[in-house]
Amino acid sequence: MAAVSASMVKELRERTGLGMMDCKKALVESEGDMELAIENLRKSSGLKAAKKAGRIASDGLIGMKMSADGSRAAIAEVNCETDFAARDENFLKFVTTVTEKILETGETDIDKLLAAGLETERENLVQVIGENCSVRRADLFEGNLASYLHTNGRIGVLVAIDGGSDDLGRDIAMHIAATSPIVVSPADAPADVVAKEREIYTAQAADSGKPAEIVEKMVEGRVRKYLQEVSLTEQPFVKDSDTRVGALLKKQGATVSRFVRFEVGEGIDKGGDDFATEVAKQLS
């Protein structure tokens, strides 16, 4: 029997999209014959999931789970291809399983999460609902926490907040869901992001024909405005536009150390046809 090498397993994974153990088993059973292994996998249900792996999973839900004492919370984005599948009870159960696993293990690395038993459940789910599914991202918070999960399950927020009341924490989480800040305060903005914005504004202002010192003031004014727009503490509070979030926090003796906001599908390049279009094409 031909030895099954790591490179053979790697090649079969690339050609089928299946898991390492499935590929290794198929190669062992085919005695190292790559084409026979692929043929056998095609006959099995496992390759059905692999055939769907190329389709873009940009729908889905945000899952959230908090410990009984409220000191730890997990959040994850789990994707599928259509909103119909996102309402499937099997998909909902998988989302719960993912967040419970994060809370239990403290693991937020997706590859490690899947390797801890979730990959088998994911592949089984693909078989059941007939769509590609994936765990896209995850985070874990500890400390004094506030949370908000929008009613449609597509936007979720976790906030680490000290001081204030439970109502304030929920209000801040809802504010973040509505306004999508990037950082807590202007000082937290990444230097490279600020530099890129300054570069863009400089190029825009250069065409104004104004003196250099005026251009510099224009650029700095736009940078300040940008930082106000993306910083939580500088934004007008959604429930009272006359009050900035920072002032609201200070008034109630509260501070926010960090937050995370997940929205289903944000930043995913959906490419060409979606799943519904693909089905329509096949039917026609």
C-alpha positions in Angstrom: 0.0 0.0 0.0 1.3 3.5 -1.0 2.2 5.7 2.0 -0.1 8.7 2.4 2.0 11.8 2.7 1.1 15.2 4.1 1.4 16.7 0.7 -1.1 14.2 -0.7 -3.6 15.2 2.0 -2.9 18.8 1.3 -3.6 18.4 -2.4 -6.8 16.5 -1.8 -8.0 19.2 0.6 -7.3 21.8 -2.0 -9.2 19.8 -4.7 -12.2 19.0 -2.6 -12.4 21.5 0.2 -13.0 18.8 2.7 -11.4 18.5 6.2 -7.9 17.0 6.8 -9.1 13.9 8.5 -11.7 13.1 5.8 -9.1 13.5 3.1 -6.6 11.4 5.0 -9.1 8.6 5.5 -10.1 8.7 1.8 -6.5 8.4 0.7 -5.9 5.5 3.1 -9.0 3.7 1.9 -7.9 4.2 -1.8 -4.4 3.1 -0.9 -3.0 6.5 -2.0 -4.8 6.7 -5.3 -5.8 10.4 -5.6 -8.4 10.0 -8.3 -10.0 7.0 -6.7 -10.1 8.9 -3.4 -11.9 11.8 -5.2 -14.3 9.4 -6.8 -15.1 7.8 -3.5 -15.6 11.2 -1.8 -17.9 12.2 -4.6 -20.1 9.2 -3.8 -20.2 10.2 -0.2 -22.2 13.0 1.3 -19.1 14.8 2.5 -18.2 16.2 -0.9 -21.7 17.8 -1.1 -20.5 20.3 1.5 -17.2 20.9 -0.4 -19.1 21.7 -3.6 -20.9 24.5 -1.8 -17.7 25.9 -0.3 -17.2 28.3 -3.1 -20.5 30.0 -2.6 -20.4 33.2 -0.6 -22.0 33.0 2.8 -22.9 36.6 3.5 -26.2 36.2 5.4 -26.6 34.7 8.8 -26.9 35.8 12.4 -25.0 37.3 15.3 -24.9 35.0 18.3 -24.3 36.2 21.8 -24.0 34.4 25.1 -23.4 35.8 28.6 -22.3 33.9 31.7 -24.8 33.4 34.6 -23.1 36.1 36.7 -22.8 38.5 33.7 -19.0 38.8 34.0 -18.1 37.1 30.7 -19.8 37.3 27.3 -19.2 35.8 23.9 -20.2 37.1 20.5 -19.8 35.5 17.1 -20.9 36.0 13.5 -22.1 32.8 11.9 -22.9 33.0 8.2 -25.0 31.1 5.7 -26.1 32.0 2.2 -29.7 33.2 2.6 -32.0 34.7 5.2 -34.3 31.7 4.8 -31.5 29.4 6.1 -30.7 31.8 8.9 -34.2 31.1 10.3 -33.7 27.4 10.2 -33.8 25.8 13.7 -30.7 23.8 12.9 -28.8 26.9 12.0 -30.1 28.7 15.1 -28.9 25.7 17.2 -25.5 25.8 15.6 -25.2 29.6 16.4 -25.9 28.8 20.1 -23.4 26.0 20.1 -20.7 28.3 18.7 -21.2 31.0 21.3 -21.4 28.4 24.2 -18.1 26.9 23.0 -16.5 30.4 23.0 -17.7 31.1 26.5 -16.7 27.7 27.7 -13.2 27.6 26.2 -12.4 31.3 26.0 -11.2 30.6 22.4 -11.8 33.2 19.7 -9.5 31.9 17.0 -11.9 30.4 14.4 -9.6 27.6 13.2 -9.0 26.5 16.7 -12.7 26.7 17.5 -13.6 24.5 14.5 -10.8 22.1 15.4 -12.3 21.7 18.9 -15.3 19.9 17.4 -17.3 22.6 15.7 -16.1 21.6 12.2 -17.9 18.3 12.2 -21.1 20.1 13.4 -20.6 22.7 10.7 -20.3 20.1 7.9 -23.4 18.3 9.2 -25.3 21.5 9.2 -24.3 22.1 5.5 -25.8 18.7 4.7 -29.0 19.5 6.5 -29.8 23.0 5.2 -28.1 22.7 1.8 -26.1 25.9 2.1 -22.5 26.8 2.8 -22.1 27.9 6.5 -19.1 29.4 8.2 -18.0 31.0 11.5 -16.6 34.3 10.4 -15.4 36.0 13.6 -15.7 35.9 17.4 -14.8 37.9 20.5 -14.9 37.4 24.3 -15.4 40.1 26.9 -14.8 40.0 30.7 -15.6 42.4 33.4 -18.5 44.8 33.8 -20.4 44.3 30.6 -23.4 45.7 28.7 -24.8 44.1 25.5 -27.4 44.6 22.8 -28.6 42.2 20.1 -30.9 43.8 17.6 -34.3 42.1 17.1 -33.4 40.8 13.7 -30.3 39.1 15.1 -28.1 40.8 12.5 -26.3 43.4 14.7 -24.8 42.7 18.1 -22.7 44.8 20.5 -20.7 44.1 23.6 -19.4 46.9 25.8 -16.9 46.9 28.7 -18.2 49.7 30.9 -17.3 50.6 34.5 -19.7 52.7 36.6 -23.1 54.0 35.7 -26.3 51.9 35.7 -27.6 48.9 33.7 -29.8 51.3 31.8 -26.8 53.4 30.8 -24.9 50.4 29.7 -27.7 49.2 27.4 -28.2 52.7 26.0 -24.5 52.9 25.1 -24.7 49.5 23.5 -27.8 50.5 21.5 -26.0 53.8 20.5 -23.0 51.8 19.2 -25.4 49.5 17.2 -27.0 52.6 15.6 -24.0 54.8 14.9 -21.1 52.3 14.2 -18.2 54.1 16.0 -14.7 52.7 15.3 -12.9 53.6 18.5 -13.8 54.7 22.1 -12.0 58.1 21.9 -10.0 60.1 19.3 -6.8 59.1 21.1 -7.6 55.4 20.3 -7.7 56.0 16.5 -4.9 54.0 14.8 -2.1 56.3 13.6 -2.0 54.7 10.1 -5.8 55.3 9.7 -5.5 59.0 10.7 -2.5 59.4 8.4 -4.4 58.0 5.5 -7.3 60.3 6.1 -5.0 63.3 6.4 -3.4 62.3 3.1 -6.8 62.2 1.4 -7.9 65.5 2.8 -4.6 67.1 1.8 -5.0 65.9 -1.8 -8.5 67.3 -1.8 -7.5 70.6 -0.4 -4.6 71.0 -2.7 -6.9 71.6 -5.6 -8.6 74.6 -3.8 -5.9 77.0 -4.8 -5.7 78.4 -1.3 -2.4 79.4 0.4 -0.5 76.5 2.1 -1.3 77.7 5.7 -5.0 77.8 4.9 -4.8 74.4 3.3 -3.2 73.0 6.5 -5.9 74.4 8.6 -8.6 73.0 6.3 -6.9 69.5 6.5 -6.6 69.6 10.3 -10.2 70.7 10.6 -11.4 67.8 8.5 -9.3 65.3 10.5 -10.8 66.6 13.7 -14.3 66.2 12.3 -13.4 62.7 11.1 -12.2 61.7 14.6 -15.4 63.1 16.1 -17.5 61.0 13.8 -15.7 57.7 14.4 -15.1 58.1 18.2 -17.8 57.0 20.6 -17.2 59.7 23.2 -17.4 62.5 20.6 -20.6 61.4 19.0 -24.0 63.0 19.8 -26.0 60.6 21.9 -28.8 59.0 19.8 -31.4 59.7 22.5 -30.3 63.3 23.0 -28.4 64.9 20.1 -27.4 67.9 22.3 -25.3 65.7 24.5 -22.1 63.9 23.5 -21.7 60.3 24.7 -18.5 61.3 26.6 -20.4 64.0 28.6 -23.1 61.5 29.3 -20.6 58.9 30.6 -18.9 61.5 32.7 -22.1 62.8 34.2 -22.9 59.3 35.4 -19.4 58.5 36.6 -18.9 55.8 33.9 -16.1 54.9 31.4 -16.0 52.6 28.4 -12.7 50.7 28.0 -13.6 48.9 24.8 -16.5 47.6 22.6 -17.2 45.4 19.6 -19.9 45.7 17.1 -20.7 42.9 14.7 -23.1 43.3 11.8 -23.8 40.3 9.5 -22.1 40.5 6.2 -20.3 43.8 6.7 -17.1 44.0 4.6 -17.9 40.8 2.7 -17.4 41.1 -1.0 -20.6 39.4 -2.3 -19.2 39.0 -5.7 -21.6 38.3 -8.6 -24.7 36.1 -8.2 -26.1 35.3 -4.8 -27.7 32.0 -4.0 -31.1 33.0 -5.1 -29.8 34.2 -8.5 -27.8 31.0 -8.9 -30.9 28.9 -8.3 -33.0 31.0 -10.7 -30.3 30.5 -13.4 -30.4 26.8 -12.9 -34.2 26.7 -13.2 -34.2 28.7 -16.4 
